[in-house]
Amino acid sequence: MKNILIYVILLSFLSCGKKEAVTILVENKQLSPQIKDVPIGNILCVDKLGLCDSFFVVINRMEEPYIHAFNRTDYSFRGSFGMLGQGPNDFNFPFFLQTNHSDSLELYDVNLAAFKYVDMKKAIAKAPNAITQSGMPKQIIGSLDLYKGKNSYFGNIDGGMGLFFIYNPIKDKIKWVDFPNSVKNDECDFSVINRITLNEKLEKIVSAMFYYNKIFLYDIKGTLIKEVQIGEQEICPELVNGKELSDESIRCCTDIQAISKNVYLLMQTVKEKSFENPNTETSRITVLDWELNYIMTYTLPHYVKSILVDELQNRIIYVAIENQEDTNIYYFNIKN
């Protein structure tokens, strides 16, 4: 531990034209993990990954059925379900609803504006009433990261009215948390795309920016606690005529996951124009604690689309883009 030097520099400087105090983190503890395949058969376009009880679950965007289930320990195939349609058993464009308050698999479908509640064993067995649904509040339709807390929903919408929202379903009231001064841009909504994660027990929210190397820590009420920058050189989106996102813009954090102790950031260095051939790019996963202190970095040999942290199995699972749009799934063990 004495040989690990973590640089934490407190500076006050011009951040994309605005003066901000920021903590700079240098990624000086990097590890290339031993990567193993997750056998997923002929599922060609995996988008999102989820967990429910003994199941590892993936969402396939390209063909029906949309939902595929595997054993959580050895990834043996268990079954598939979810066809295209409008009914309770059907899906159109589903996402996993993150929650600690349910024993079933919960999803939300942004095109159907519905929450879906899945009894996994019944769904795999094609039993009746395996999937039920309820309406989704219109204020939060379109959220790409959505967390169901005990009393509120937390999420974000690309091009939305703030960094993230807090929605009270009883009062049917939504509160948007404003963008920090260091990333504000009133001309280009998509320059402030971000991803969020929640630790309900610690009452903390982390937001990581897509086109800035900035990470923000908030309390559960939406008060900013801390701002950090990954790397000494600041990264900001490149704009054309001050309004449109340039293809010279660098992708920074494209996904975020968390467990009880740590936050995991999927970090990139690829420019938008290079995304046409992402299978030639690499990615990394930067690990922070819930105070946004740097712990370590995993370097990966693939361009990674999304990640999932399985705290029970002590693994990180990820979707890699290979051969243009085709995907493969890999995993590695978390270093303790």
ChimeraX attribute file (.defattr): number of C-alpha atoms within 10 A of each C-alpha:
attribute: neighborCount
match mode: 1-to-1
recipient: residues
	/A:1	4
	/A:2	4
	/A:3	5
	/A:4	10
	/A:5	11
	/A:6	15
	/A:7	15
	/A:8	15
	/A:9	14
	/A:10	12
	/A:11	11
	/A:12	11
	/A:13	12
	/A:14	11
	/A:15	16
	/A:16	17
	/A:17	11
	/A:18	11
	/A:19	12
	/A:20	15
	/A:21	15
	/A:22	21
	/A:23	22
	/A:24	22
	/A:25	21
	/A:26	18
	/A:27	19
	/A:28	15
	/A:29	14
	/A:30	14
	/A:31	14
	/A:32	12
	/A:33	16
	/A:34	9
	/A:35	14
	/A:36	12
	/A:37	13
	/A:38	17
	/A:39	15
	/A:40	19
	/A:41	8
	/A:42	7
	/A:43	20
	/A:44	17
	/A:45	19
	/A:46	25
	/A:47	19
	/A:48	20
	/A:49	21
	/A:50	22
	/A:51	19
	/A:52	17
	/A:53	11
	/A:54	12
	/A:55	21
	/A:56	22
	/A:57	25
	/A:58	25
	/A:59	22
	/A:60	20
	/A:61	18
	/A:62	12
	/A:63	12
	/A:64	16
	/A:65	17
	/A:66	22
	/A:67	22
	/A:68	23
	/A:69	26
	/A:70	21
	/A:71	16
	/A:72	19
	/A:73	11
	/A:74	10
	/A:75	16
	/A:76	15
	/A:77	17
	/A:78	17
	/A:79	17
	/A:80	20
	/A:81	18
	/A:82	20
	/A:83	16
	/A:84	14
	/A:85	11
	/A:86	11
	/A:87	12
	/A:88	18
	/A:89	20
	/A:90	21
	/A:91	26
	/A:92	19
	/A:93	16
	/A:94	24
	/A:95	24
	/A:96	23
	/A:97	21
	/A:98	22
	/A:99	18
	/A:100	11
	/A:101	9
	/A:102	11
	/A:103	13
	/A:104	15
	/A:105	21
	/A:106	22
	/A:107	21
	/A:108	27
	/A:109	22
	/A:110	20
	/A:111	13
	/A:112	19
	/A:113	19
	/A:114	21
	/A:115	22
	/A:116	25
	/A:117	21
	/A:118	21
	/A:119	17
	/A:120	24
	/A:121	15
	/A:122	13
	/A:123	20
	/A:124	18
	/A:125	13
	/A:126	14
	/A:127	11
	/A:128	9
	/A:129	12
	/A:130	17
	/A:131	22
	/A:132	16
	/A:133	17
	/A:134	12
	/A:135	12
	/A:136	17
	/A:137	13
	/A:138	11
	/A:139	12
	/A:140	20
	/A:141	19
	/A:142	18
	/A:143	20
	/A:144	17
	/A:145	22
	/A:146	27
	/A:147	22
	/A:148	19
	/A:149	18
	/A:150	10
	/A:151	9
	/A:152	15
	/A:153	19
	/A:154	25
	/A:155	23
	/A:156	27
	/A:157	20
	/A:158	19
	/A:159	14
	/A:160	16
	/A:161	15
	/A:162	19
	/A:163	27
	/A:164	26
	/A:165	25
	/A:166	21
	/A:167	22
	/A:168	15
	/A:169	13
	/A:170	8
	/A:171	7
	/A:172	10
	/A:173	11
	/A:174	16
	/A:175	15
	/A:176	17
	/A:177	18
	/A:178	15
	/A:179	14
	/A:180	13
	/A:181	13
	/A:182	19
	/A:183	20
	/A:184	18
	/A:185	15
	/A:186	10
	/A:187	12
	/A:188	16
	/A:189	17
	/A:190	17
	/A:191	26
	/A:192	23
	/A:193	20
	/A:194	27
	/A:195	25
	/A:196	26
	/A:197	24
	/A:198	28
	/A:199	20
	/A:200	17
	/A:201	8
	/A:202	12
	/A:203	11
	/A:204	20
	/A:205	23
	/A:206	26
	/A:207	22
	/A:208	29
	/A:209	23
	/A:210	25
	/A:211	26
	/A:212	25
	/A:213	23
	/A:214	25
	/A:215	23
	/A:216	20
	/A:217	21
	/A:218	18
	/A:219	17
	/A:220	18
	/A:221	13
	/A:222	18
	/A:223	13
	/A:224	17
	/A:225	13
	/A:226	16
	/A:227	21
	/A:228	22
	/A:229	22
	/A:230	21
	/A:231	16
	/A:232	14
	/A:233	10
	/A:234	13
	/A:235	19
	/A:236	22
	/A:237	24
	/A:238	17
	/A:239	16
	/A:240	12
	/A:241	9
	/A:242	12
	/A:243	15
	/A:244	15
	/A:245	18
	/A:246	17
	/A:247	15
	/A:248	15
	/A:249	21
	/A:250	22
	/A:251	21
	/A:252	26
	/A:253	27
	/A:254	20
	/A:255	24
	/A:256	24
	/A:257	21
	/A:258	22
	/A:259	16
	/A:260	13
	/A:261	12
	/A:262	18
	/A:263	25
	/A:264	24
	/A:265	26
	/A:266	23
	/A:267	26
	/A:268	22
	/A:269	16
	/A:270	19
	/A:271	17
	/A:272	16
	/A:273	13
	/A:274	15
	/A:275	15
	/A:276	11
	/A:277	14
	/A:278	22
	/A:279	20
	/A:280	16
	/A:281	18
	/A:282	17
	/A:283	20
	/A:284	23
	/A:285	24
	/A:286	22
	/A:287	21
	/A:288	19
	/A:289	16
	/A:290	19
	/A:291	14
	/A:292	20
	/A:293	17
	/A:294	24
	/A:295	18
	/A:296	21
	/A:297	22
	/A:298	21
	/A:299	16
	/A:300	19
	/A:301	15
	/A:302	20
	/A:303	24
	/A:304	28
	/A:305	19
	/A:306	20
	/A:307	26
	/A:308	20
	/A:309	23
	/A:310	20
	/A:311	13
	/A:312	9
	/A:313	11
	/A:314	13
	/A:315	15
	/A:316	19
	/A:317	23
	/A:318	26
	/A:319	24
	/A:320	27
	/A:321	25
	/A:322	18
	/A:323	12
	/A:324	12
	/A:325	14
	/A:326	13
	/A:327	19
	/A:328	22
	/A:329	21
	/A:330	18
	/A:331	20
	/A:332	17
	/A:333	16
	/A:334	14
	/A:335	10
	/A:336	4
